[in-house]
Amino acid sequence: MAELTALESLIEMGFARGRAEKALALTGNQGIEAAMDWLMEHEDDPEADEPPPAPRGSALGGEPGPEGRRGPGAAAGERRPALTEEERQEQTKRMMELVAQKQREREEREEREALEREKQRRRQGQELTAARQRLQEDEMRRAAEERRREKAEELAARSRVREKIERDKAERAKKYGGNVGPQPSLPVTEPGPVPSSPSQEPPTKREYDQCRIQVRLPDGTSLTQTFQAREQLAAVRLYVELHRGGEPGGAQDPVQLLSGFPRRAFSEADMERPLQELGLVPSAVLIVAKKCPS
Protein backbone atom coordinates (compact mmCIF):
# COMPACT_ATOMS: atom_id res chain seq x y z
CA MET A 1 0.00 0.00 0.00
CA ALA A 2 1.51 3.36 -1.01
CA GLU A 3 2.31 5.89 1.76
CA LEU A 4 0.17 9.00 1.78
CA THR A 5 1.75 12.43 1.50
CA ALA A 6 1.57 14.81 4.46
CA LEU A 7 -1.18 16.84 2.73
CA GLU A 8 -3.22 13.72 1.94
CA SER A 9 -2.79 12.45 5.52
CA LEU A 10 -4.07 15.73 6.96
CA ILE A 11 -7.04 15.71 4.57
CA GLU A 12 -7.74 12.07 5.54
CA MET A 13 -7.85 13.16 9.20
CA GLY A 14 -10.63 15.63 8.36
CA PHE A 15 -8.78 18.91 7.99
CA ALA A 16 -9.75 21.24 5.20
CA ARG A 17 -7.35 21.36 2.26
CA GLY A 18 -6.75 25.12 2.67
CA ARG A 19 -5.81 24.78 6.35
CA ALA A 20 -3.63 21.74 5.67
CA GLU A 21 -1.76 23.48 2.87
CA LYS A 22 -1.30 26.59 5.05
CA ALA A 23 -0.05 24.54 8.00
CA LEU A 24 2.51 22.75 5.84
CA ALA A 25 3.65 26.02 4.22
CA LEU A 26 4.02 27.91 7.51
CA THR A 27 5.91 25.03 9.15
CA GLY A 28 8.32 24.82 6.24
CA ASN A 29 7.03 21.38 5.13
CA GLN A 30 8.83 19.77 8.07
CA GLY A 31 6.33 16.91 8.27
CA ILE A 32 2.88 16.02 9.43
CA GLU A 33 3.68 16.32 13.15
CA ALA A 34 4.75 19.98 12.90
CA ALA A 35 1.73 20.76 10.70
CA MET A 36 -0.62 19.09 13.23
CA ASP A 37 0.90 21.18 16.03
CA TRP A 38 0.17 24.37 14.08
CA LEU A 39 -3.38 23.21 13.25
CA MET A 40 -4.10 22.42 16.91
CA GLU A 41 -2.75 25.78 18.01
CA HIS A 42 -4.88 27.63 15.43
CA GLU A 43 -7.95 25.40 15.70
CA ASP A 44 -10.24 28.33 16.58
CA ASP A 45 -8.38 30.97 14.62
CA PRO A 46 -10.66 32.34 11.82
CA GLU A 47 -7.61 33.56 9.93
CA ALA A 48 -6.35 29.99 9.62
CA ASP A 49 -8.60 29.51 6.58
CA GLU A 50 -6.94 32.39 4.72
CA PRO A 51 -4.12 31.56 2.31
CA PRO A 52 -0.61 32.05 3.65
CA PRO A 53 0.83 35.56 3.08
CA ALA A 54 3.27 35.98 0.22
CA PRO A 55 6.84 36.97 1.18
CA ARG A 56 7.26 40.81 1.04
CA GLY A 57 11.01 41.19 1.37
CA SER A 58 11.79 41.54 -2.35
CA ALA A 59 8.81 43.83 -3.07
CA LEU A 60 9.74 46.42 -0.38
CA GLY A 61 13.43 46.31 -1.10
CA GLY A 62 14.50 44.97 2.26
CA GLU A 63 14.20 42.14 4.65
CA PRO A 64 10.82 41.86 6.34
CA GLY A 65 10.77 42.78 9.97
CA PRO A 66 9.65 40.50 12.70
CA GLU A 67 6.10 41.73 12.45
CA GLY A 68 6.10 41.26 8.69
CA ARG A 69 7.37 37.74 9.04
CA ARG A 70 4.69 36.92 11.57
CA GLY A 71 1.86 38.29 9.41
CA PRO A 72 -1.31 40.06 10.45
CA GLY A 73 -2.48 37.23 12.63
CA ALA A 74 0.66 37.18 14.72
CA ALA A 75 -0.76 39.52 17.36
CA ALA A 76 -3.80 37.37 17.82
CA GLY A 77 -1.56 34.33 17.96
CA GLU A 78 0.61 35.91 20.65
CA ARG A 79 -2.42 36.48 22.84
CA ARG A 80 -3.18 32.70 22.71
CA PRO A 81 -1.69 30.94 25.72
CA ALA A 82 1.13 28.62 24.83
CA LEU A 83 0.56 24.88 25.16
CA THR A 84 2.45 23.05 27.84
CA GLU A 85 4.62 20.08 26.97
CA GLU A 86 2.07 17.70 28.43
CA GLU A 87 -0.72 19.26 26.34
CA ARG A 88 1.44 19.08 23.23
CA GLN A 89 2.15 15.41 23.89
CA GLU A 90 -1.54 14.72 24.46
CA GLN A 91 -2.47 16.51 21.23
CA THR A 92 0.23 14.65 19.35
CA LYS A 93 -0.97 11.35 20.79
CA ARG A 94 -4.57 12.12 19.82
CA MET A 95 -3.52 13.12 16.33
CA MET A 96 -1.44 9.98 15.89
CA GLU A 97 -4.36 7.88 17.07
CA LEU A 98 -6.54 9.70 14.58
CA VAL A 99 -4.01 9.05 11.85
CA ALA A 100 -3.87 5.35 12.78
CA GLN A 101 -7.64 5.17 12.86
CA LYS A 102 -7.92 6.76 9.40
CA GLN A 103 -5.25 4.38 8.13
CA ARG A 104 -7.15 1.37 9.55
CA GLU A 105 -10.41 2.60 8.04
CA ARG A 106 -8.76 2.98 4.66
CA GLU A 107 -7.20 -0.51 4.89
CA GLU A 108 -10.54 -2.01 5.93
CA ARG A 109 -12.26 -0.24 3.04
CA GLU A 110 -9.69 -1.53 0.58
CA GLU A 111 -9.96 -5.01 2.09
CA ARG A 112 -13.76 -4.93 1.70
CA GLU A 113 -13.41 -3.79 -1.89
CA ALA A 114 -10.90 -6.57 -2.61
CA LEU A 115 -13.20 -9.11 -0.95
CA GLU A 116 -16.14 -7.89 -3.03
CA ARG A 117 -14.07 -8.16 -6.20
CA GLU A 118 -13.08 -11.71 -5.26
CA LYS A 119 -16.72 -12.62 -4.57
CA GLN A 120 -17.72 -11.20 -7.94
CA ARG A 121 -14.94 -13.15 -9.66
CA ARG A 122 -16.01 -16.39 -7.97
CA ARG A 123 -19.65 -15.73 -8.78
CA GLN A 124 -18.78 -15.22 -12.45
CA GLY A 125 -16.69 -18.42 -12.41
CA GLN A 126 -19.57 -20.38 -10.88
CA GLU A 127 -21.98 -19.03 -13.48
CA LEU A 128 -19.57 -20.00 -16.26
CA THR A 129 -19.13 -23.50 -14.80
CA ALA A 130 -22.90 -23.92 -14.49
CA ALA A 131 -23.37 -22.84 -18.11
CA ARG A 132 -20.76 -25.36 -19.29
CA GLN A 133 -22.40 -28.11 -17.21
CA ARG A 134 -25.82 -27.33 -18.69
CA LEU A 135 -24.32 -27.47 -22.18
CA GLN A 136 -22.73 -30.87 -21.47
CA GLU A 137 -25.99 -32.20 -20.03
CA ASP A 138 -27.87 -31.06 -23.12
CA GLU A 139 -25.33 -32.78 -25.38
CA MET A 140 -25.52 -36.00 -23.33
CA ARG A 141 -29.33 -35.89 -23.41
CA ARG A 142 -29.34 -35.44 -27.18
CA ALA A 143 -26.85 -38.31 -27.59
CA ALA A 144 -28.98 -40.59 -25.38
CA GLU A 145 -32.11 -39.73 -27.35
CA GLU A 146 -30.27 -40.48 -30.60
CA ARG A 147 -29.13 -43.86 -29.25
CA ARG A 148 -32.67 -44.72 -28.11
CA ARG A 149 -34.04 -43.76 -31.49
CA GLU A 150 -31.46 -45.89 -33.32
CA LYS A 151 -32.14 -48.84 -31.02
CA ALA A 152 -35.88 -48.51 -31.55
CA GLU A 153 -35.38 -48.45 -35.32
CA GLU A 154 -33.13 -51.51 -35.14
CA LEU A 155 -35.68 -53.41 -33.02
CA ALA A 156 -38.46 -52.42 -35.41
CA ALA A 157 -36.40 -53.66 -38.37
CA ARG A 158 -35.71 -56.96 -36.60
CA SER A 159 -39.38 -57.30 -35.77
CA ARG A 160 -40.35 -56.77 -39.39
CA VAL A 161 -37.86 -59.40 -40.57
CA ARG A 162 -39.03 -61.82 -37.89
CA GLU A 163 -42.65 -61.32 -38.90
CA LYS A 164 -41.73 -61.92 -42.55
CA ILE A 165 -39.99 -65.15 -41.62
CA GLU A 166 -43.00 -66.30 -39.62
CA ARG A 167 -45.30 -65.48 -42.53
CA ASP A 168 -43.08 -67.40 -44.93
CA LYS A 169 -43.03 -70.37 -42.59
CA ALA A 170 -46.81 -70.29 -42.29
CA GLU A 171 -47.19 -70.09 -46.04
CA ARG A 172 -44.80 -72.99 -46.57
CA ALA A 173 -46.57 -75.08 -43.95
CA LYS A 174 -49.90 -74.29 -45.53
CA LYS A 175 -48.63 -75.04 -49.03
CA TYR A 176 -46.61 -78.17 -48.35
CA GLY A 177 -47.94 -79.48 -45.10
CA GLY A 178 -50.71 -81.75 -46.54
CA ASN A 179 -49.06 -82.78 -49.79
CA VAL A 180 -46.33 -84.92 -48.30
CA GLY A 181 -46.67 -88.52 -49.48
CA PRO A 182 -45.06 -91.19 -51.61
CA GLN A 183 -44.19 -90.11 -55.08
CA PRO A 184 -46.18 -92.01 -57.77
CA SER A 185 -44.09 -94.56 -59.64
CA LEU A 186 -43.73 -94.25 -63.35
CA PRO A 187 -45.73 -96.82 -65.37
CA VAL A 188 -43.73 -99.69 -66.78
CA THR A 189 -44.24 -99.87 -70.50
CA GLU A 190 -42.55 -103.13 -71.00
CA PRO A 191 -41.14 -105.85 -68.91
CA GLY A 192 -37.44 -105.81 -68.53
CA PRO A 193 -34.66 -105.87 -66.12
CA VAL A 194 -34.56 -103.75 -63.03
CA PRO A 195 -33.88 -100.15 -63.92
CA SER A 196 -30.27 -99.32 -63.70
CA SER A 197 -28.96 -97.20 -60.83
CA PRO A 198 -28.55 -93.47 -61.31
CA SER A 199 -24.82 -94.00 -61.58
CA GLN A 200 -25.33 -95.86 -64.79
CA GLU A 201 -27.43 -93.11 -66.40
CA PRO A 202 -26.55 -89.47 -66.90
CA PRO A 203 -28.13 -87.57 -64.02
CA THR A 204 -30.78 -85.07 -64.83
CA LYS A 205 -30.49 -81.69 -63.11
CA ARG A 206 -33.44 -81.11 -60.86
CA GLU A 207 -34.66 -77.70 -59.90
CA TYR A 208 -35.36 -77.39 -56.18
CA ASP A 209 -37.47 -74.60 -54.80
CA GLN A 210 -36.65 -75.43 -51.18
CA CYS A 211 -33.58 -76.31 -49.21
CA ARG A 212 -33.08 -77.82 -45.79
CA ILE A 213 -30.42 -76.07 -43.71
CA GLN A 214 -28.94 -77.54 -40.52
CA VAL A 215 -27.01 -75.04 -38.38
CA ARG A 216 -24.56 -76.22 -35.72
CA LEU A 217 -24.22 -73.80 -32.80
CA PRO A 218 -21.06 -73.26 -30.71
CA ASP A 219 -22.66 -74.93 -27.65
CA GLY A 220 -23.13 -78.20 -29.56
CA THR A 221 -26.83 -77.86 -30.31
CA SER A 222 -28.22 -77.48 -33.78
CA LEU A 223 -31.08 -75.77 -35.57
CA THR A 224 -32.86 -77.12 -38.64
CA GLN A 225 -35.10 -75.08 -40.89
CA THR A 226 -36.41 -75.18 -44.44
CA PHE A 227 -35.94 -72.09 -46.62
CA GLN A 228 -36.85 -71.13 -50.14
CA ALA A 229 -34.07 -71.78 -52.61
CA ARG A 230 -34.15 -68.16 -53.77
CA GLU A 231 -33.96 -66.70 -50.28
CA GLN A 232 -30.82 -64.86 -49.38
CA LEU A 233 -28.25 -66.23 -46.96
CA ALA A 234 -29.04 -63.24 -44.71
CA ALA A 235 -32.37 -64.90 -43.87
CA VAL A 236 -30.50 -67.91 -42.47
CA ARG A 237 -28.21 -65.68 -40.38
CA LEU A 238 -31.20 -63.76 -39.02
CA TYR A 239 -32.97 -67.02 -38.18
CA VAL A 240 -29.90 -68.14 -36.25
CA GLU A 241 -29.63 -64.84 -34.36
CA LEU A 242 -33.28 -65.07 -33.35
CA HIS A 243 -33.25 -68.73 -32.24
CA ARG A 244 -29.75 -69.46 -30.97
CA GLY A 245 -30.66 -68.78 -27.35
CA GLY A 246 -31.55 -65.92 -25.04
CA GLU A 247 -34.51 -63.64 -25.32
CA PRO A 248 -35.77 -63.38 -28.91
CA GLY A 249 -35.01 -60.00 -30.37
CA GLY A 250 -32.51 -59.19 -27.62
CA ALA A 251 -29.05 -57.86 -28.23
CA GLN A 252 -26.77 -60.69 -29.47
CA ASP A 253 -23.21 -60.77 -30.72
CA PRO A 254 -22.98 -60.88 -34.52
CA VAL A 255 -22.27 -64.31 -35.96
CA GLN A 256 -20.45 -65.65 -39.00
CA LEU A 257 -21.61 -68.65 -41.06
CA LEU A 258 -19.18 -71.29 -42.27
CA SER A 259 -19.72 -74.26 -44.54
CA GLY A 260 -18.53 -77.63 -43.31
CA PHE A 261 -16.98 -79.12 -46.44
CA PRO A 262 -15.35 -77.62 -48.26
CA ARG A 263 -14.41 -75.15 -45.54
CA ARG A 264 -15.65 -71.70 -46.47
CA ALA A 265 -16.44 -68.51 -44.57
CA PHE A 266 -19.31 -66.55 -46.04
CA SER A 267 -18.67 -62.82 -46.39
CA GLU A 268 -21.09 -59.90 -46.15
CA ALA A 269 -21.39 -59.93 -49.92
CA ASP A 270 -22.48 -63.58 -49.80
CA MET A 271 -25.32 -62.61 -47.45
CA GLU A 272 -27.06 -60.92 -50.37
CA ARG A 273 -26.81 -64.00 -52.64
CA PRO A 274 -29.55 -66.65 -52.85
CA LEU A 275 -29.03 -70.07 -51.30
CA GLN A 276 -29.33 -71.75 -54.69
CA GLU A 277 -26.47 -69.69 -56.08
CA LEU A 278 -24.26 -70.52 -53.09
CA GLY A 279 -24.69 -74.28 -53.65
CA LEU A 280 -26.70 -74.88 -50.46
CA VAL A 281 -29.66 -76.52 -52.27
CA PRO A 282 -31.28 -78.98 -51.58
CA SER A 283 -29.61 -79.34 -48.15
CA ALA A 284 -26.52 -78.13 -46.37
CA VAL A 285 -24.85 -78.02 -42.97
CA LEU A 286 -23.58 -74.67 -41.70
CA ILE A 287 -21.43 -73.88 -38.68
CA VAL A 288 -21.88 -70.78 -36.50
CA ALA A 289 -18.80 -68.88 -35.33
CA LYS A 290 -18.50 -65.55 -33.57
CA LYS A 291 -17.85 -62.72 -35.96
CA CYS A 292 -14.46 -61.15 -35.52
CA PRO A 293 -14.55 -57.34 -35.19
CA SER A 294 -13.26 -55.59 -38.28
Salt bridges, closest charged atoms under 4 A:
GLU21 OE2 - ARG17 NH1 3.71
ASP37 OD2 - ARG88 NH2 3.26
GLU41 OE2 - ARG88 NH1 3.47
ASP49 OD1 - ARG19 NE 2.51
GLU78 OE2 - ARG70 NE 3.10
GLU110 OE2 - ARG106 NH1 3.73
GLU118 OE2 - ARG121 NH2 2.45
GLU118 OE2 - ARG122 NE 3.07
ASP138 OD1 - ARG141 NH2 2.27
GLU146 OE2 - ARG149 NH2 2.19
GLU153 OE2 - ARG149 NH1 2.61
GLU154 OE2 - ARG158 NE 3.67
ASP168 OD2 - LYS164 NZ 3.18
GLU231 OE2 - ARG172 NH1 3.59
GLU241 OE1 - ARG158 NH1 3.66
GLU268 OE2 - ARG237 NH1 3.03
GLU268 OE2 - LYS291 NZ 2.57
ASP270 OD2 - ARG264 NH2 3.43
ASP270 OD1 - ARG273 NH1 3.30
GLU277 OE2 - ARG273 NE 3.22
